[in-house]
Amino acid sequence: MNIDGKAWRTIGVEPHGEAIWVIDQTLLPHQFQLRLLSDLAQVAEAIRTMVVRGAPLIGVSGAYGLMLALQQDPSDAALAQAFDTLLATRPTAVNLRWALERVRDLVLALPEAQRAAAARQEADAIADQDVAMCEAIGDHGLRLFQQLEAARPSERREQPFQVLTHCNAGWLATVDWGTALAPIYKAHRAGMAIHVWVDETRPRNQGASLTAFELAREGVPHTVIVDNAGGHLMQRGQVDAVIVGTDRTSRNGDVCNKIGTYLKALAAHDNGVPFYVALPASTIDWTISDGLAEIPIEARSAREVTHIQGRLASSTATGAIGSTANIDSVQLTPDGSDGFNPAFDVTPARLVTALITERGVAAASEQGLLSLYQST
Amino acid sequence: MNIDGKAWRTIGVEPHGEAIWVIDQTLLPHQFQLRLLSDLAQVAEAIRTMVVRGAPLIGVSGAYGLMLALQQDPSDAALAQAFDTLLATRPTAVNLRWALERVRDLVLALPEAQRAAAARQEADAIADQDVAMCEAIGDHGLRLFQQLEAARPSERREQPFQVLTHCNAGWLATVDWGTALAPIYKAHRAGMAIHVWVDETRPRNQGASLTAFELAREGVPHTVIVDNAGGHLMQRGQVDAVIVGTDRTSRNGDVCNKIGTYLKALAAHDNGVPFYVALPASTIDWTISDGLAEIPIEARSAREVTHIQGRLASSTATGAIGSTANIDSVQLTPDGSDGFNPAFDVTPARLVTALITERGVAAASEQGLLSLYQST
């Protein structure tokens, strides 16, 4: 996607092939800065501290992490250790395991001397396929939006098509296009009048910081709201569709996504607003048939609840691309009040209107998923 | 309630009778500071900027505002102007109108020379009655909690009784005791093992700042969570009851409360968790029979969404009572991304398990309310 007219991806390999670059997402939207990662430890740290985040991008980052590890030590033992180190960085997303297994299984069959180069090729392929999958999700979602728009009651047609999204499932969460935001970018580029309600998505505010940044830089009309406001907007007929991403989708169609997704799904259901989940096949966990009971939920640091980061309002920095913004944290709670920070929740399939995948649109059910992926 | 062992109210009259003091709630939890208000304009400004907030406290503050106005000019014209000025400060809460009308209607029948003193007496009475009503709500709610606790399945009895609350409907929102928190204080003082999940309540974070402050100072076990987390906790059986306050209750039992209340009510309903609303009679608007359609929702400044206030994490101030904390705001959104900030939403009566009032517990319906207030 574009940043002020220039096309970007979120991750790439340096020309000499011995380091990767990523956009440091912990500094957005106030500062745009690339970060070089040149070994396994740096990649693992970048995933753990959410310099890179978003299920698909975590998977691609992990694949490149294996490449960097193999450049230093291509042995089976080093590979196994690198695999475990990377897998432990984030327990909920399933793309990470998928990407790591894909690279590991490929290189294990090769002589040590060929492993690093093969890992590079495979990681590149995962990245390129992620872009293609996201673009296909965008095309399928666009058709859905067009159908919904055409079916809107006449009194609503004077306002833009209103989409609410939670967290960031945009191009910053993937390599390009995004999952939930791909249909929005497609619709905007196709000339549809579209407006996005952006949930700020506490505690890490990926909506207010990353989704708003993406939409602003691409020029898509949007408004940031607190996570509490979406239900009210749906009650008032201000939302035509909700679309979110997913970190893990169970075979029965339950969706594990950023904490708070479930609440928006309940509100959509209560108000007859369609609720869509956009996903590439790599987020489907065919081994799990009851998402609510079986998906482990990562609990992150309570400090993400008790504190929040932003740009000091008293700062004179402009926040323009490349500027050095005055970023600091403020404490929100009294000393001595603790926080609890579950990072994800599970939205039961019954609340999901449809899944939008790179292969098309399906019901959120085992039957629906099998209708698209029977051959896998 | 207590602050570190010393009993406080939220508002009072200075000894000389020509000014009132309030706790400046915009500085909590980082700094505890009283503010003197000595004329109508200062009271109106304090309500508008949320130095005082919470439906019952706004009502009492308004009553004292009329007292101060009448001290300067007891004429009918000045009274009418003071009434309008105060009423315009917050459009959603109904206690404000109720308290203002109560004082105005009383003094209008009196000679000008007696008006200020009569207003003082009436405002004092409103404050004292608010305390008595809140304590009664606490007693009724305590009995409800005791019944729920006794009926818990045995596997849950090893953990404390878990209550989730949204925003601040504690003693800081009233004169003392609070509405939704009154049963919690009563339960804690009665020796019940109780733990409170405190929704931070963006955008103004009254949960993280005020409710957490109250509970910490009174010594009630609690944990702050982001507004997104409550549904997940209910899915996991970690919430025995939800209890919130209300700014306006329609005669059919719809509840207008802080934005996001509706989402928690949906989650409670979906998980079979009882959802209670605590209120004094002064929040009931008998003129409105469809809360969703008829209650005006205040839209506040977008800056409350795009920015947030806290204590600078790099500050060395301790935040202890009386200290001068280094309070600042940070910007959360990119420059150029706008926000929208509806302050309240309406929870339909069908999602409310029961209303807890100073007269007892009733169904959230016209019949339920009339069963308690038929005589009014």
Contacts between the chains, C-beta under 8 A, distances in Angstrom:
chain1	res1	chain2	res2	distance
A	28	B	334	8.0
A	29	B	333	6.8
A	29	B	334	3.6
A	29	B	337	7.8
A	30	B	331	7.5
A	30	B	334	7.7
A	197	B	340	7.9
A	198	B	337	7.6
A	200	B	202	7.0
A	200	B	305	7.1
A	200	B	332	6.7
A	200	B	333	7.9
A	201	B	228	7.2
A	202	B	200	7.0
A	202	B	202	6.2
A	202	B	226	4.0
A	202	B	227	6.5
A	202	B	228	6.0
A	203	B	226	4.9
A	203	B	228	8.0
A	205	B	332	5.7
A	208	B	305	7.9
A	208	B	306	7.7
A	208	B	332	4.7
A	208	B	333	4.9
A	208	B	337	7.8
A	209	B	332	6.7
A	209	B	333	7.2
A	209	B	334	7.5
A	212	B	333	5.3
A	212	B	334	5.3
A	212	B	337	4.1
A	213	B	334	4.9
A	213	B	337	7.8
A	215	B	337	7.6
A	216	B	334	5.2
A	216	B	336	5.5
A	216	B	337	5.3
A	222	B	337	6.6
A	223	B	337	7.8
A	223	B	338	5.4
A	223	B	339	6.4
A	223	B	340	4.9
A	224	B	305	5.7
A	224	B	306	6.6
A	224	B	333	5.2
A	224	B	337	5.5
A	224	B	338	7.1
A	224	B	339	4.6
A	224	B	340	7.7
A	225	B	305	6.6
A	225	B	339	6.8
A	225	B	340	5.5
A	225	B	341	7.7
A	226	B	202	4.1
A	226	B	203	4.8
A	226	B	227	7.4
A	226	B	259	7.0
A	226	B	260	7.5
A	226	B	305	5.8
A	226	B	341	7.5
A	227	B	202	6.5
A	227	B	226	7.4
A	227	B	227	5.0
A	227	B	228	5.2
A	227	B	260	7.2
A	228	B	201	7.2
A	228	B	202	6.1
A	228	B	203	8.0
A	228	B	227	5.1
A	228	B	258	7.6
A	228	B	259	4.4
A	228	B	260	2.7
A	228	B	263	6.6
A	228	B	345	7.7
A	229	B	259	5.5
A	229	B	260	7.3
A	229	B	340	7.1
A	229	B	341	7.6
A	229	B	342	5.7
A	229	B	345	7.8
A	230	B	263	7.4
A	231	B	260	7.4
A	231	B	262	4.5
A	231	B	263	4.6
A	231	B	266	7.0
A	231	B	345	6.2
A	232	B	259	6.1
A	232	B	262	6.5
A	232	B	297	7.3
A	232	B	342	5.4
A	232	B	344	7.9
A	232	B	345	3.8
A	232	B	346	7.8
A	233	B	342	7.7
A	235	B	262	7.2
A	235	B	292	6.5
A	235	B	345	7.0
A	235	B	346	7.1
A	258	B	228	7.6
A	259	B	226	7.0
A	259	B	228	4.4
A	259	B	229	5.5
A	259	B	232	6.1
A	260	B	226	7.5
A	260	B	227	7.2
A	260	B	228	2.7
A	260	B	229	7.3
A	260	B	231	7.4
A	262	B	231	4.5
A	262	B	232	6.5
A	262	B	235	7.2
A	262	B	267	7.3
A	263	B	228	6.6
A	263	B	230	7.4
A	263	B	231	4.6
A	263	B	263	4.4
A	263	B	264	7.8
A	263	B	266	7.0
A	263	B	267	6.0
A	264	B	263	7.8
A	266	B	231	7.0
A	266	B	263	7.0
A	266	B	266	4.1
A	266	B	267	6.1
A	266	B	270	5.9
A	267	B	262	7.2
A	267	B	263	6.0
A	267	B	266	6.1
A	270	B	266	5.8
A	292	B	235	6.5
A	297	B	232	7.2
A	305	B	200	7.1
A	305	B	208	7.9
A	305	B	224	5.7
A	305	B	225	6.6
A	305	B	226	5.8
A	306	B	208	7.7
A	306	B	224	6.6
A	307	B	310	7.4
A	307	B	313	5.8
A	308	B	308	5.9
A	308	B	310	6.7
A	308	B	330	7.0
A	308	B	332	7.3
A	309	B	330	7.0
A	310	B	307	7.4
A	310	B	308	6.7
A	310	B	329	8.0
A	310	B	330	2.8
A	310	B	331	5.2
A	310	B	332	4.8
A	311	B	330	5.9
A	311	B	331	4.5
A	312	B	328	6.3
A	312	B	329	7.8
A	312	B	330	5.8
A	312	B	331	7.9
A	313	B	307	5.8
A	313	B	328	6.8
A	313	B	329	4.1
A	313	B	330	6.2
A	313	B	331	5.6
A	314	B	328	6.2
A	314	B	329	7.8
A	318	B	335	7.1
A	319	B	331	7.8
A	319	B	334	6.8
A	319	B	335	5.0
A	320	B	335	7.8
A	328	B	312	6.3
A	328	B	313	6.7
A	328	B	314	6.2
A	328	B	328	7.9
A	328	B	330	6.4
A	329	B	310	8.0
A	329	B	312	7.9
A	329	B	313	4.0
A	329	B	314	7.8
A	329	B	330	7.7
A	330	B	308	7.0
A	330	B	309	7.0
A	330	B	310	2.8
A	330	B	311	6.0
A	330	B	312	5.8
A	330	B	313	6.2
A	330	B	328	6.4
A	330	B	329	7.7
A	330	B	330	5.6
A	331	B	30	7.5
A	331	B	310	5.2
A	331	B	311	4.5
A	331	B	312	7.9
A	331	B	313	5.6
A	331	B	319	7.7
A	332	B	200	6.7
A	332	B	205	5.7
A	332	B	208	4.7
A	332	B	209	6.7
A	332	B	308	7.3
A	332	B	310	4.8
A	333	B	29	6.7
A	333	B	200	7.9
A	333	B	208	4.9
A	333	B	209	7.2
A	333	B	212	5.3
A	333	B	224	5.2
A	334	B	28	8.0
A	334	B	29	3.6
A	334	B	30	7.7
A	334	B	209	7.5
A	334	B	212	5.4
A	334	B	213	4.9
A	334	B	216	5.2
A	334	B	319	6.8
A	335	B	318	7.1
A	335	B	319	5.0
A	335	B	320	7.8
A	336	B	216	5.5
A	337	B	29	7.8
A	337	B	198	7.7
A	337	B	208	7.8
A	337	B	212	4.1
A	337	B	213	7.8
A	337	B	215	7.6
A	337	B	216	5.3
A	337	B	222	6.6
A	337	B	223	7.8
A	337	B	224	5.5
A	338	B	223	5.4
A	338	B	224	7.1
A	339	B	223	6.4
A	339	B	224	4.6
A	339	B	225	6.8
A	340	B	197	7.9
A	340	B	223	4.9
A	340	B	224	7.7
A	340	B	225	5.5
A	340	B	229	7.2
A	341	B	225	7.7
A	341	B	226	7.5
A	341	B	229	7.6
A	342	B	229	5.7
A	342	B	232	5.4
A	342	B	233	7.7
A	344	B	232	7.9
A	345	B	228	7.7
A	345	B	229	7.8
A	345	B	231	6.1
A	345	B	232	3.8
A	345	B	235	7.0
A	346	B	232	7.8
A	346	B	235	7.1
